[in-house]
Amino acid sequence: MAEAKKKVVADNKIAADVRVKFGKGAARKLRVLGKIPAVVYGHGTTPLHVALPAHQIGLLLRRANAVLELDVEGTTHLTLVKDVQKDPFLQIIEHLDLIVIRKGEKVQVEVSVHLEGEPASGTIADLDTKYLMLEVEATNIPQYVMVSIEGLEDGAQIHAKDVALPDGAVLISDPDAVVAYVHLPAAEEEEEPEAAEEAAEAPAAE
């Protein structure tokens, strides 16, 4: 387990180059070289403009709320991905905004909600809230929170306040927001009114 944890940390370490040229032309040349322009800011520091390896960044950004440990000319900067700008057509990463974080610091982030399990037979579950805003330690951000719908009956609802959060996490979203609910399929829900209508139209027995 310890070895796996060390590997994750190592994978997040990135050798970053300081950028001294700016503008669309300079950014285009960087991307040709397999680099992505980025800016690092926060905690009262002077914004730092860097270039990051595109392939490594693409792999790391598969994880939501990625924490990147940048090595800039021998100085380490622990950062959280704040914004990712992509080409709207090619979906190529064009620029990153990174904020400086400190170990033990709390940050507010959106964390995706995943459903697990199966509701009662004949029902389906809908995810009404796909993300919850949580306050968590910057270096311990969960990729998602899990909500069990196992065996829930028609009409059951799960609210944000019912979701089990990781240790140390605090819910910022509206606690009464409906995260998931269980109901009958639309065809079955409409079946009863239709049956009642047919019964009303049927001739009375003589």
N, C-alpha and C positions, 0 to 999 in steps of 0.2 A: 504493500500500500504506500509506504514512504517513497519507494523508488518511482511509482507512478506519479506521485505528487511532484517530485523533483522534475520529472520529465515535462509536466505541464508548464511549470515555471520557466524551464529552459526554453521551451517552444515560444514563450511570450517575449523572449529577449530579442530585440531588433537593433541591428547596427544602423544608425541614422546619419545621414550627411547633412551638414548645414547648407541651406540655400542662400545664395547671394544674388541670384537673378530672379526677377519676377515677371508677371504678365503671361498672356496666353501663349506667346511664342516659346518662352522658357519652359512653361508647363508641358507644352507639346513635346519639346525635345527630351524632357525628363521621361515622359511616358514611352517614347521611342526606345529609351535606354532601360526600360523595365522598372522605372521608379514612379512613385506617386508623391506629389507635393502635399505637405501637411503643415498645420500650424499648431503649436503647443502653447497654451496659456492657462492662467488661473493662479490663485493664491498670491495675487499681487506681483507676479513675475512678469518680466518683459516678454512679449510674444516671441516665440522661437520658431523660425521657419526651417523646416527640414524636408528631406527627401527620403522616402521609405521604399524598401524592395516590394514591388507589386505582387509577386507570386506569394511571398510569405504573408503579406497583409491579406490577400484574398482568402488564404486558408484560415487565418485567425478570425476574420470577420464572419465566418460561418457560425461562430458563437455570438449570441446576443450580448450586448454590453461588455464587449471585450476589453480587458485590461492589458495594456502594452507596456513593457519595460524597455525604454529606449536608451541606447548607449550612444550619446552624442559627444564625440571627441573625448571619451573617457569619463564623462559625467553621466550618471544614471538619472533618468526622469521616469517616474511611475505615472502612467496616464490612463485615462478612461476615454474610449471613443464616444464623442459627443454628437458628431454629425458626419454622415457619409454622403458625398455628392457624386452622383453617377450620371453618365451620358444617358439621356432618356430613351435613346434608340438602341445603342450598343450595350448598355448596362455595364460599361467599363467604369471603374472607380476613377474619378477625376481629382478628388481632393478630400482630405480628412481634417476635421477639427478635433483636437485632443485636449482634454483638460487635465491639469496636474492634480494628482491626488496624493494623500498621505496614508500610510498604513494606520488602520484603526479609525480613519475618518469615515463618517456616515455620508452617504449620497442617496438621492432619490432617483430611482430608475423604474422604467416600465418593464415588467416581467411577464412573459407569455403564460397563458393558462392551458394546460393539457387535461383532457378527460381520460379516465381509465375505468375499465369494467363495463358491464352491460346492464342496462336498466331492466325492469320486469318484462316478461314476455309480452310481445304485442305493442310495446311502447318504444319511443325513440327519444333521444336526448339532444338538445340544442345548446350550443355554447353561445351565450348572449353577450358575455364580456370576454374579449380575447386577451386583454392585458390588464394587469393590476399595477398600480403605482405603489412601490414599496420603498421604505427607508432601510438601507442595509449597509454593512461595512463595505467600503469601496473595493477591498481586496477579497471579498467573499460574496460576490453577486451570483445568485442562482440563475441558471439558464431558463428555468421555468418552475411553476408550481403545479402540483398534481391534484386533481379533484376527482374523487371516486363517485361514480354514479351506479355502482354495483347494486342491483336489486331494487332500485328506486321505482316507486309506483307512479302512475299517471297523476299529474298535478304537483309532484314534488319539485321544490325549488332549492337551489343552493345560493346563498348570498355571499358577498365578499367577506363578511365577518365570520363565515363558517369555514373558510378555506384555511387549512393547516399551513402555517408559514415556517420557513427555516428558522433555526435558533437565531435570535438577535434581530430578526426582521420585524418591521412595524408597518402596518397597513396605513397607507395615505389615501387610497381611493375611498369613495363613499361606501361605508360598511354595509349599507342596505341595498347596494346595487346587486341585481340578479346576475349571477355568473353563469348558471346553467339551470335548465328546467326540463322536466320530463313530461311528455304528452303522447296521446294517441296519434297515429298517422292521420293526415287530413281526411283521407277517404273514409276512415272509420269514424272520425268525429262528425262527418256530415251524414253518415248512414242513418243515425237515429232520427233526425229531422225529416229525412226523405221517407223513412218508413212510416212516420206519423202522418205525413202528407198523403201517402198512398192509402193508408187506412181510412183517412177522412173521405177520400174520393170513392172508396169501395161502396157498392150498393148495400143497403141494410138487408139482412136476412129476413125473408117473409115467414 
